[in-house]
Every structure is written in structure tokens, then in C-alpha cells.
Amino acid sequence: MAAAIGIDQLAPDLAPSQLREGLVAALGITAALLAWYAWRRWVLNERTMRNDAELTLPHILVWLSGGLATGILLTLAALMLL
């Protein structure tokens, strides 16, 4: 979310308007989805600990890391081409 706000407010000349707005929207939506997932995971962990069961490994971390790396590389490539 901080990146979306920073790009929107502090870097208006970073990229063409449509590309910048698309990047800000994608970052904002990603932040909202991750906040929802974190809340959902917290609820499940609380329930698991209450039942004295073993916590599970969050597989989304692999996808999140890969997606973030891909997004960073695509953003850098797009900015270098402009």
C-alpha cells in the first residue's frame, strides 16, 4: 500500500499516466488481498492453537515471493524502456 501511495503522490512523472495508474491499482488491490489473507490466516492459526494442533506452512509465501519478484522485474523493464 505504501508503494501505491508513494507512486501516486510522489512520482507523477514516473511513467505515462495509464501505466502509472495501472501499477498503483495493482499494488493497492494486492495490499487489500494480502490484508484479507493475513486476517484469515490469523483466525485459522488461533483456532489451530486453541485445538492444540500443529500449525501449517503458508504455501502462499512461495507464490507471493515469485509474484513480487516478477512484478519488480516487469516494472524495472517498463521503466527502462521509457
N, C-alpha and C positions, 0 to 999 in steps of 0.2 A: 504494500500500500504506500509505503514511503517513497518507493521508486516512481510509482504512478503520479503521486502528488508532486514530487521533485521535477519530473519531466514536464508535467503540465504547467507548473507555475514558474519554474526557474530556467527552463530551456526552451522557450518558444521558437527559437530558430534552429533547433537541433536537427530537424528533418521537415520535409513537407507536411503541411497541416494534416492531411488524411493519414499518412503513415504514423505521425506522432499521436493522433487521436486513437488510432487503432492499437498502438502499443500501450497507451495509457488505459484503454478499455480492457485489453487483455490482462494487464497487470492487476487492475482493480478486481476483475472477475476472479482471477487466480487467488488473490488475497481473500476474497469473500468465501470461496470454496475451501481454502485451507483453514479459515477460521471455523467454518461449519464442521469440517473433518476433525479438527482438534477438539471441539466440544464433544462430538460424537465419540471419539476415541477416549476422552476423559471419562465420559459416562460409562462406557464399556469397561474401562480399567477399574473404576470404582466398584462396579458390580462384580468383576472378577476377584478383586481383593476381598470384598465382603464375603464371597463364597469360598475363600481360601484356595483359589485355583491359580494355575500358572498363567502369567501374562504372556500374550502372543507378540511376536515380532511384527511391527508395522511394515508390510510389504510396499506400501505407498512410497516409502523413502527412496527406494530404487528408482521408481518412476519419477518422483519429484526431482531427484538429483539429475537424472538424464534429461528431463524436460527443461530444467533450469539451464543446464549446460547448453542444450540445443538453442534455447531462446537467446542466451547470451551470445553465442556464436552467430546466429542469424542477425541479431541486432548490430553486432560489430561489422558483419559483412555488409549489411544495408547502409550503415553509416559510412563505411569506406568507399562505397560506390557512389555516394552523393557528392 
